[in-house]
Amino acid sequence: MAQAATGRSHRVRHVPQLDLLPVMNLFCVIIPFLLLSASFLEITVIEMSPTEGISAGAGTTSLARSEEQLLQPKVIITNNEMFLGTVFGTKHVSYVLLQDHDGEIIPTYDFDALSEALGDFRKELNVAFPTIPVNKIIILTVDDIRYDNIISTIDICIDHEFNQPGLQVAAHSVLQRQITDGAAGGE
């Protein structure tokens, strides 16, 4: 066959088309998967005030704040018992209770007794120190206490207007020293 005078062929060239179907299928699978996996991620933030340690911190400018730190209210949680204490003394609150939860024995404490003790403690603070707004409390515990017990303790402290809880983990010997020093201070 002869070519045209212009030198061009009369063949129609095929322009390749983009096949977007595999990419769309990929997105149809990946996007719901990512959305579903993102819904399983939950991050819980517990706001707690920083603590300077068991002893009172230095450098506070407000007299009421330094007096609040000198009181050092704390909830001491050991593997066997729970105590409520200040620099004036330590009071026993509860022994550990073993509960059966779905066939697993878990240690817990009498949080009603803690709530009652904190309520009485709050009343004593309001009578003895009416000008000092005591909002801080330290939850002093050993490292193998269940997370649920710590959170329940924090919730009860917040219910009794100790809205700046601090958490400290200490060795068992340090906790025993805190308990015996507090018992020597009076009950």
MOCORWO-V56574 format. One line per field, one symbol per residue. phi: phi as a letter, one per 30 degrees, with the letter a starting at -180 (. if undefined). psi: psi as a letter, one per 40 degrees, with the letter a starting at -180 (. if undefined). Layout:
phi=???
psi=???
This chain:
phi=.dddddicddddddddcdccddddddddcddddddddddddbccccdbddcckddddcjdcddddddddddhdaccccdcbbbbbbddlbcdcaddcccdbhicdbdbbdddddddddddddddddddbdccddccbcccbddcddeddddddddddddcicdbdccbcbdddddddddddddddjc
psi=iiiideeiieihhhhhihheddddddddddddddddddeehhhhhhhiiiieadiiiieidhdddddddddfhihhhaedihihiaeeihhhdiiihhihhfehhihaigddddddddddddddddddgdehgheiihhhiiefhidddddddddddddfegegiihhhiidddddddddddddei.
